[in-house]
Amino acid sequence: MENLAFELIGQGRREEAHAILVGQEYERQKGIYADGMAGLSAGIRDEVENIIETQKREAYENLAISVVIISFLVVLWSVSFT
């Protein structure tokens, strides 16, 4: 609709362009667009939150594995010197 309004302005038909941009159909289309963008934004936000949670879980798992391995190595090191 904006493209049509720009075309009308380019043709010198400003009042018709203005009527399109303040009309009910334009407002309805803006609402549809806004709802779509809100849904997309929510979907992206949810996906990012899921990725962050997965990364946190993996970080904690890696930390736990590291602690176990380091503990095992400390035990081996202390045994080797006794």
SULPE-V937646 format. One record per pair of residues at least 4 apart in sequence whose ideal C-beta (glycine too) atoms are under 6 Angstrom apart, sorted by sequence separation. I is the first residue (numbers start at 0). GAP is how many residues later the second one is. If there is no record, write none. Layout:
I_GAP + I_GAP
This chain:
18_4 + 7_5 + 8_5 + 20_5 + 19_6 + 7_8 + 8_8 + 7_9 + 4_12 + 4_15 + 4_16 + 0_19 + 0_25
